[in-house]
């Protein structure tokens, strides 16, 4: 699965094995509260940092709604977010 985020305020999941043409390879589109600046993935967790200091955490097995919604405590908006490679760390 290929996951993309963009400034149109959506996350899109793609199946690169699908037939040619956008409609055949697009698996799902998920709206976000703001423009997406950064994505990070480890295991089945997807962390999304958006404008407005929003941070959403998704379980890829159920993308219908975020597991967690947070507002960054940093003074400025988040431009880059990364997950620990071994999946540890507290959210």
C-alpha positions in Angstrom: 0.0 0.0 0.0 1.2 3.5 -0.8 0.0 6.4 1.4 0.1 10.0 0.3 -0.9 13.3 2.0 -1.4 16.6 0.3 -2.3 20.2 0.7 -5.8 19.4 -0.5 -6.4 18.2 3.1 -6.7 14.5 2.3 -4.8 11.3 2.9 -5.1 8.8 0.0 -4.2 5.1 0.1 -3.2 3.4 -3.1 -2.7 -0.1 -4.3 0.3 -0.1 -6.6 -0.6 -3.6 -7.8 -3.9 -2.4 -9.3 -4.7 -2.0 -12.9 -3.8 1.2 -14.7 -5.9 4.3 -14.1 -6.5 6.4 -10.9 -9.9 4.9 -10.1 -8.6 1.3 -10.1 -5.7 1.9 -7.8 -7.2 4.4 -5.3 -8.2 2.4 -2.2 -9.5 5.2 0.0 -9.6 9.0 0.6 -9.6 10.4 4.2 -10.2 14.1 4.9 -8.0 15.9 7.4 -8.6 19.1 9.4 -5.8 21.0 7.6 -3.0 20.7 5.0 -0.7 17.8 5.5 2.9 18.6 6.2 4.3 15.2 7.3 3.5 11.5 7.6 5.3 8.8 9.5 4.5 5.1 9.5 5.6 2.2 11.8 3.8 -1.1 11.8 0.1 -0.4 11.5 0.3 3.1 13.0 0.2 6.2 10.8 1.0 9.6 12.3 -0.1 12.7 10.4 1.1 16.3 11.2 -1.0 19.0 9.6 -1.1 22.8 9.6 -2.7 24.4 12.7 -0.5 22.2 14.9 -2.8 19.2 14.6 -1.4 15.6 15.0 -3.6 12.6 14.2 -2.7 9.0 14.8 -4.4 6.3 12.7 -4.6 2.5 12.8 -4.2 1.5 9.1 -6.6 -1.4 9.7 -9.4 1.1 10.5 -8.9 4.5 8.8 -12.5 5.6 9.4 -11.4 7.8 12.3 -8.2 8.6 14.1 -7.2 6.7 17.2 -5.9 9.9 18.7 -6.3 13.6 17.9 -3.9 16.0 19.4 -2.7 19.5 19.2 1.0 19.9 19.3 2.4 21.7 22.4 5.1 23.3 20.3 4.8 27.0 19.7 5.1 26.7 15.9 3.4 24.3 13.5 4.9 20.8 13.0 6.8 20.4 9.7 8.2 17.0 10.3 7.1 14.0 12.4 8.7 10.6 12.8 7.9 7.4 14.6 10.4 5.3 16.5 11.5 2.5 14.2 10.8 -0.2 16.8 7.3 1.1 17.5 7.9 2.2 21.1 7.3 5.6 22.5 4.3 7.2 24.1 1.7 9.2 22.3 
